[in-house]
């Protein structure tokens, strides 16, 4: 069975590279673009089965791009990925024609499932679902919590990758998601918040 051809659009390079590491084993990733205009150009050139689109992109944002994509490449499916948890974003994405909606904080398995579901014309995984808040650790997934704990112990991304048997790219991706969830921008802040919230462990 032929692998699904997927085009990725996200203007956050670290997130895009992390998604590349997650998607390439499952799909034929035909391109990564950083703005909505290039997304449209690449979609016309590559004719992917599914476009994975971030909402907040320059030039043409993800919501604006969806109807343009549908018109330019008939039959294309669009899965929106975003950090915005508000239900209004999921509703706006569906109204724009999105076939799926996945939070960046969700597990990688949800994104993969949403892409496959969209390609089959099925409703995507929990269109506007969000993880239940965790008072100790924001909305961290078990994998994110595990990585934050190792960061707090002073391990580098390369060392964490070795411990967990994952790629450095995947570690950086989950670390970025954890930082985004906790509202921090540096590793030092991540460690401080992890200690304050009791995420870092004993």
N, C-alpha and C positions, 0 to 999 in steps of 0.2 A: 504494500500500500504506500502510495506516495506521501512524503512528509508535507505537512502544511507549510506554505510559504508565508512568512511573517515579516512585516516591516515595522520597525520600532521608532517612535518619535518621543524624545524627552530631552529637554534642554539642560538637565543636570547631568554632567558627564559621568560623575561617580555612580549615579543611579543607573544611567544607560549602560555603563560597563558591567554593573552588577546584574542587570537584567539580561545582558548578553550571555553572561555565564550561566544563568538559569534557563534561558530559552534555547540556546544552541544545541544542547543535548536532545531536546524534544522536537525542535522544528528546524526548517530551513530558513535561517535568518537572512533575508535578502538585502538588508540595509539598516543603518541607524542614522537618523537625522535629528537636528536640534531646533528646527523651527517649522511652523506650519506651512510656509511656502515651499520649502524643500520637501516636506512630507507629500504635498500634492504632486510635485514634479516627479519624485521617486515612485510614487504609487502608479502614476501613469506609465512610467518607464518599466517598472518591475511587475506590475499586475499581481500583487500579493493576494493571498486568500484572506488574510486578516491583518489589519493595522492596529498596533497597540499604541495608544495616543495619550500623552499627558495633557491635562487641561491648560496649565499655565505655560504657554510657549510664546516666544516673540513672533512678530510679523502677523501671523494668523494663529489665534489660539485654538486649542483642541476642539472646543465646542463649535467654533466658526468653521473649522476644517471638516467636520463630519459630513454635513450635507454636500459640501464641495467634493469630498472624496466619493460619496455615493453616486454623484452625478458623473464624475470623471472616470470612475472605474466601476461600472455596473456589476453588482454581485459581491463587491468587497464587503467584508464584515469589519466592524470597528469595536474594539474593546478599550474603554477609557480607564486609565490608571491615574489616581490622584491622591494627594495627601489630605484633601478637603473631606472632612467627615460629615458635613452637614447634608441632610437628606435632600436639600434643594439642589445640590450639585448633581446627585444621581437623577433627580427628576428632570433637570435641564438637559443632562446627557441623553436620557431616553427620548425627550422631546426633539432633540437635534438629530436623532436617528441612530444612537449608539446601540450596539447589540449586546454589550456587556459593560459592567462598571465594577472595578475592583480597587479597594483602598491599597495604597502603597504599604500600609502597615500590615496588610493581610499576608498570610503565608504564601510562599511561592506556589504551592500546590493549587491554591485558589485561582491564581492567574493562569496557570497552565490549563486548569479545568475550564475556566471562562473562555479561553481562546478556542479550545476544542468544542465547547458548547456553541459558541458563536458561529463557528465554521459549519456546524450541523444545523444551524437555524433554531437552536433551542434557547430557552431563557438562560441567561448567565447566572453564575453563582451569586446568590444573595446580593442583588443589585445595589442596595444601599445599606447593607448590614455593616455593623462595626463591632469590633471586639468589646466585651464588657470592660469598663475601666477597672484597673487594679490600683488600689490606693498605694501599694508599695512600689509599683513599677510602671505607672502610666499604662500604656497599652502594649507592652513588650510581649512578643511571642516567646515561647520557651527557648528557641534558638538565639534570639536577640539577648535575652536575659543571660544565657550561658556565655555569650561573647562579651557582654558588658562585665560580667564577673571576672573573666580572664583579663580584660583590659585593666580592670581595677587592681589586679594582682601584678600589673607591670609587664605583661606579655605583649610582644609586638604582633602585628597582623600575621606576619610570617610564622611566628611561633604558635599562634592560635590555630592557624591553618593546619600546622603539623599535628597539633594535639587533637583537633576535631576531624582530621582527614578531609578537609575541604580546601578549595583553592583560595589564595590570598584575595582574589577579586571578589569571591563570594563573602569572605569575612568582612571586607571593606563595605560591601553592599549592606549587609545586616547591621554593621556598626553605624552606618549612615542612617539607616531607618530608625535605629534605636535613638540616635542623637536627635533626629527629627521629632520622634515621638515625645522625647523628654524636654524638647525645647532648648537644646544646647548646640553650640557650634564648634567647640574644641574638645579634644580628648581630656584636657584638664577639667573642664566643666562637666564632662560626662562622668569622670571618676568622682568628682565632688557630689553630684546629684545622686549617683549610685550609692555612695556612702550614706548620704542624708536619708535616702528612701529605703535603706536596708537591702538594696538589690545586690550589693557587692558580696554579700554572704558574711560568714563569721570571720 
